[in-house]
Amino acid sequence: MSGFWRIVFFFCLPWFLLGCSQRGTYEGLKHSNALECHQVPSSQREECFERLPPDYDTYRRQREAAIGE
């Protein structure tokens, strides 16, 4: 297995193990965004991480408050 596919497998495996639940999808996308932050120049990395969404539980509370559930 080439190095690229090992990396893809390593980072995608947790998402697949979580299944297709809302939490799994949310966390998978957040993880993917965090990986992209590692690709930006170091001078912009901290700002990139600050723009990442909150954890799923915080997101869910904010969402429920916004729609009045």
C-alpha positions as CSV (number, residue, x, y, z in Angstrom):
1,M,0.0,0.0,0.0
2,S,1.4,3.4,-1.0
3,G,2.0,6.1,1.6
4,F,-0.8,8.2,0.3
5,W,-3.4,5.5,0.6
6,R,-2.1,4.6,4.1
7,I,-2.8,8.2,5.2
8,V,-6.2,8.2,3.5
9,F,-7.1,4.9,5.2
10,F,-5.8,6.0,8.6
11,F,-7.8,9.3,8.6
12,C,-10.9,7.9,7.0
13,L,-11.2,4.8,9.1
14,P,-12.6,6.5,12.2
15,W,-15.3,8.2,10.1
16,F,-16.4,4.9,8.5
17,L,-16.4,3.2,12.0
18,L,-18.7,6.0,13.3
19,G,-21.2,5.1,10.6
20,C,-23.5,7.6,8.9
21,S,-25.0,9.1,12.0
22,Q,-25.4,12.8,12.2
23,R,-22.7,12.9,14.9
24,G,-20.4,10.7,12.7
25,T,-20.9,12.9,9.7
26,Y,-20.4,16.1,11.7
27,E,-17.2,14.8,13.4
28,G,-15.9,13.4,10.1
29,L,-16.3,16.7,8.3
30,K,-14.7,18.6,11.3
31,H,-11.8,16.2,11.2
32,S,-11.4,16.7,7.5
33,N,-11.4,20.5,8.0
34,A,-8.8,20.1,10.7
35,L,-6.5,18.2,8.4
36,E,-6.8,21.0,5.8
37,C,-5.6,23.4,8.5
38,H,-2.4,21.4,8.7
39,Q,-1.8,22.2,5.0
40,V,-1.9,26.0,5.3
41,P,1.2,28.0,6.1
42,S,2.1,28.0,9.8
43,S,1.4,31.8,10.0
44,Q,-2.2,31.1,9.1
45,R,-2.7,27.8,10.9
46,E,-3.9,29.1,14.3
47,E,-6.5,31.2,12.6
48,C,-7.6,28.2,10.6
49,F,-8.1,26.1,13.7
50,E,-10.0,28.9,15.4
51,R,-12.5,28.8,12.6
52,L,-13.2,25.1,13.1
53,P,-16.8,24.4,14.3
54,P,-17.4,23.5,17.9
55,D,-17.8,19.9,19.2
56,Y,-21.0,18.1,18.2
57,D,-22.7,18.6,21.6
58,T,-22.1,22.3,21.5
59,Y,-23.3,22.5,17.9
60,R,-26.4,20.6,18.7
61,R,-27.3,22.8,21.7
62,Q,-26.7,25.9,19.6
63,R,-28.8,24.5,16.8
64,E,-31.7,23.5,19.1
65,A,-31.7,27.0,20.6
66,A,-31.7,28.6,17.2
67,I,-34.7,26.7,15.9
68,G,-36.5,26.7,19.3
69,E,-36.7,23.0,20.0
